[in-house]
Amino acid sequence: MKSKNPSHTHIIRRLVQFGFALFILVTAARHGLGGEEAGVASTDALCPFGGLETLWRLVVNGRYIPKTHASNVVLGVGLLVGTVLAGGAFCGWICPFGGLQDLLTALRRRLRVPELRVPDKADRILGYGRYLVLAGILYATVSTAKLWFASFDPYRTIFSLSWLFEFNWATSWPAYTISLAIIVGSFFVPRLWCRYLCPLGGTLSLLSRISLFRIRRDTSTCIDCKKCDKACPVRIKVSDKRSVTADCIGCLQCIETCPVPDTLYVGTIVESAHAAESKEGVA
């Protein structure tokens, strides 16, 4: 029987998540305390999704959408390269909002509150919500030449600390309401925002299909226990796949849970079906 103590990978991932979240929060606090005069970047300037939002205007007339900066483009390009290499690992290791949702899930389990299990069919349908949100944001941003989603974005609302330094219910109640709903929902449904609504997650899901490194399954040693399916925070049916790409956040929980060594492993896109089964060419 496997030990219930967290693995080294699990501990490292939590530390990385905490480190990035702390960096964003400290930066947001310095910006909030010092204002523009402090010369500290706002949360908007540190968001890679802003690079995608401002891309159209930058290409058309060489200007950035208000509240975006060259840093958004640099981060966006970096994330693009990282996704082509390692799939959605940004979501599982770096994104502070993903870390917050994981924290809520850990709290729910600690309190022994049952998970709200979304039926499989509904889960598949709701998963398309990310693409609808992405399309809507890009259309509205191009049409208005403004960072349209900023007024509703729960990530920005929570991690910019605007609710602490510039609380204004009269003008910001939609953002506060959405953020609170996402927090409460994520307590009961693991990674609710990531699975159903996150526009950046939708973008990375598409790019992950061509990622160089991904989780692979050796069908010759798999005992079909489905423990990997239960461990996956985004409900991927790992036990049905030879290669896990779209929607995977790279948390590696499936690999840690698998009772048969080397049945699940990190491999490459160039492996043939034979190599996947014989484990030749394992990364």
N, C-alpha and C positions, 0 to 999 in steps of 0.2 A: 504493500500500500504506500502510495506517495506521501511524503511529508506535507503538512499544510503550511509549513513555513514558506514565506515568499522566496522566490528564486532570485539569483543575482540579477538576471535580466529584468525582472519585475521591479526590483529596488532601484536599479539604474534608471529605468524608464520613469519611475515616479520622481526621482531626483532631477532628471532632465526637465520634466514637465513643471516641477516646482520652480526650477531655476529660471525658465523662460517666463513663467507667470509672474515671478517676483520682479524680473527685469521690467516687464510691461507696467506693473503696478507702481514701481518706484519711479519710473519715467513719467507716468501719468500724474503721480503725486507732485513731482517737481514742477511739471508743467502747470498743474492746477494752482500751486502755491506761488509760482513766480510769474505766471501769465506769459505772454509773448516775449516780454522783456528778458525772461530767464534764458532764452536761447535753447530751450529744451524741446525736442520734437514732441508733437502731440501723438495720441494713439492713432489718429488717421494716417500720419506719415509713416507709421510702422506696420501697416497692414498690406500684405502682398496682394489682396484682392483689389485694393485701390489701383494697382498697376493695370489690371484688366479693365477696370471701370474708366480709367482716363485714357486708355490706349487709342480709342477712336478719335478723340479730339486732338490728341498729340500727333497722330498721323496726318489728320486733315489740315490743321492749322498751326501745329507746332506749339500748342499751349496746353497747360495742364488744367484739368477741372479743379475749381476751388476746393481747398482742403487736401489736395493731393500734391505730391512732390516727386522729384526724381527718385527719391528713396523707395517709393512705391513700385516704380518700374524695375529698379534694381532687385528688390525683394521678390517681385513677381517673376522675373527672369530666373533668379536663383531657385525659386520654388518649382518653376517649370523644369529646370535641369534636374533638380532633386527628385521630382516625380517620375521623370523618364528613367532615372536610375533605380529608385527605390519605391516606386508606387506611392501609396498614400501614407507613408511613414510620418509625414508632417502632422497629420491629424492625430496619430497615435502617440507621438513623442514630443511634439513642439507646441502645437496650438494650445494656448492657455484656456480657451473655452472648452476644448476637449478634455483637458485636465480637470476643469471644474465639474464637468459632467461625470467623469470617473470618480471624483471625490464624493459627489452626491450618491452615486451607486454604492460606493463603499460605506457611506453613512447609512443608507437604507438597509444594507446587509447587516451592519453592526446592530441596528435597531430591530432587526428581524422582521422588517416590513416586507410583505410579499411583492414581487415584481408584477407590474401590470403587463401581461403577455399579449401582444398584438397578434391576432390570427395571421397565419402565413400569407393568405391571399391579400388581406388588408395591408400587411407589411410591404408586399411587392408593389401594390398600387400607390401607397403613400411614399414609397421610395422615389417615385417620379416627381414628387413635389419639389425636390432640389432643383430639377431642371426647369420647372415652371418658374420658380423664384428667380433663378439665374437669368432666364430669358426676360422676365418682367423688369428686373433691375437694370439689365443692359439696355433695354428699349427705353426705359424712363430716363436713364442717365444720358444716353445719346440725344434724346428728344429735348431735355431740359438743360443740358450742359452743366448740370450740377451733380454733386454727390448725393443723389436722391435718396439712397438707402440709409444714409447716415442718421436720418431722423427716426428710423425704426430698428436699426441694427442692434440686436441684443448684446453682441460682443462689444461693440463700441460703447453702448450704454453702461455696461457693467465695468469694463476694464479701463475706460477713460476716467472713471471716478467722477463724472459730471454730476451724478446724484449726490456726491459728497461736497463738491466745491460750488456747483451752480444749480442746486436743486430748484426746479420750477415745475410744479405739477400742472399748472395751467397750460403751458406750451409743450411740455414733454410727456404728458400722460400716456400717449400711445406707446412711446418707447419704454416707459416704465412698466406698463401693463403687459406688453409683449415679453419683456425680459423676465418679469415675475412668472408669467405663464410658462415660459421655457424652463425656468429653474424648477418650478413645481412639477412640471411634466417630466423633466429629466430625473427627478428623484424616483419616480415610479417606472419610467421607461428608459433603460440604459441608452445613452447617446441619442436621445430623441432629436435634438437639433441636427446632429451630424447625419442621421439616417433619413430624415424626412424634409428638412428645410434649408440646410446650409448651402448657399450658392457656390462657395469655394469648394465644398466637399463634392458638389455635383461636377465642377470643373475637373477636379483631381480624379474623380471616378472615371471620367472619359479618358484622361491622359494615362491612367494606370494600366489601361489595356495594352499599352506598348512598353511598359516598364521593363527594364533589363533584368532586374532581380525581383523575384516573387516567391511566395510559399508554394512548394510542390508536395504532392502526396505520392508515395510509393504504393501503388495498388497491390503489389505482390506481398507486402507485409502488413497492410492495413487489416485490422480485425473487425472493422465496421462497428466499433463500440459507440461511435458518435459523441464521444466526450469533447472532441474538438468543436462540434456544432454548439454544444451547451456553453463552452468557454468563450466563444466569439461574442464580443460586446455589440457587434453590428449585425448579428444573426445570419452570417454567411454559412451555408451548408457545406462546410469544408470537406466532409466525408463523401460528397458527391462529385468532387472535382479532382482533376490531376494537377491543375495549376490555378492558384487563387490570384485574381488580378483586381477587377473592378470592385469597389466598395471596401476593399481590405485597407485597414488603417495601420498595418504593420506592427501591431502590438506584440505579436509572437505568443499570445496566450494559448493558441491552439497547439503550437509546438511544445510548450511547457506542459500541457495537459495530456498529450498523447502518451499512452502507457508503453508503446512499442518504440524503442530507440530508432531514430533516423527514418521513421515512416513519414513524418512531416519534417521538411527541411527547407532552407533557403537555397533556391536554385536559380538558373538563368533562363531567359526566354529562348536561347538557342538550343537548349537540350531537346533531343528527340524523345519520342514516346518510349523507346527502348532504354534510353539513358535515364529517363525518369523512373523506370521500374528497376533498373539495375544499380541506380545511384551513382553511375559513372558521371563525372563532370559536375559533382555537387560543389556548390560555391562554398 
